[in-house]
Amino acid sequence: MLVEMRSYVLHPGKLPEFMRLMTEEGIAIERPVLGNLLGFYSSEIGNVNKVVHLWGYASFEERQRRRALLAASPEWAAFVPKVLPLIRDMQNELLNPAPFSPETQ
C-alpha cells in the first residue's frame, strides 16, 4: 500500500469556507475517483490553518491512474477554482508503510 498525504495551509480565517466547500461538493467528486480515503483532518493546535488528507492506493501506478482521472473530470475542473484561492501553501508526500504498520498486517 502507498499512502498519499496532501497538506494544505489555508489563508487565515478560510478553514470554515474550505470545509464547507469540501463537504458540499469536493469530497463527493474526489471519493468515487480516488477511492480509499483514509482520513481528512484539520489542525487544532500548532498551524491552525492546516488541512491534511490521506488517500490509500495499492501502488504508485494506481495512484497515477486515479489522479489522472480526477484531473480529467469536468466536475473537478469546475470545483478547483472555488477552493484554490483559499489555499496559501500545498504539500504532497507519498508514504510507504513500514512492515509492522497496521495496513501491512
N, C-alpha and C positions, 0 to 999 in steps of 0.2 A: 504494500500500500504506500501511496505517496500522499502527503498532506500539503495542501496549499494554504498558506496563511497570508491573507490580504489585510493590511493595516492602513487605515485612513486617519489622518489628523484633520479634523474639521475646523473651519473658522469658528472663533468663539461665538457661542450662542446658537450655532446652527445644528446641534445634535437633535433637538426635537423635530425640526423640519426634515432632516435626513432620515430619521427613524420613521416618521410619518410616511414619507415617500416610499421607503423600502417596504413598510407594512402594507400600504395601499396598492402598490404597483410592482416595485422592483423584485421582491422575493418570488412573486408569482411568475415572473419572467425567467429568473435565474434557476430556480429549483428544478423545474422539469428538464432543463437543458444540462445543467451542471451535475445534477443528481444527488450526490451524497453530502448534504450539508451537515457538518459535524458540530457546528456551533456558530453563533453570531452574538457578539458581546460589545458593550461599551464600558469604558473605564470609569470608576468612581473616585479613585484616589490616584494621584500622580498626574499624568497627562489626561485631564478630564474631558478633552475634546477628541478622544481616540475611539475608533471603532475597529474591531478585529473580527474577521470571519474566517472560518476554517472549512475547507472542502476536501473530501477524500476521493482518491482516484486509484484504480487498480494499477496504473502505470503512467509514465510520463506521456506516452503516446495517446492514452485515453484522455488525459488532461488536455493535450493539444487539440485533439478532435473536438472535445466538448467546448473548449474556449472558442474555437473557430466557428462552431455552430452558433454560439451566443453572439459573437461579433457579427455574424451574417443575419441575425434576427432583426426584422424591421421594428418589432416592439422594443427591443433593447436599444436600437439606434434612436428611437423616439424618446426613450426614458433617460438615457445618459445625459443629455443637455440639462435635464432638471436637477440632477444631483451633482454634476461636475463642479458648478460654481460654489458649492458648499464645502468642497474638499480643498484643503491647503497643501497637503502632502500625501503621497501614496507610496506604500512599500509592498513588495510581494516576495515571499520566500517559499521555496519548496523544501519540505521537511521529509527526511527518510526516517522511519521509526527504528528504534533500537530493537534487537532481537527479543528483549523482555518486555517491550511495550504491549499494552493490552490488546491492541488490534492484530498483533502477530501471533497471539496465543491460540 
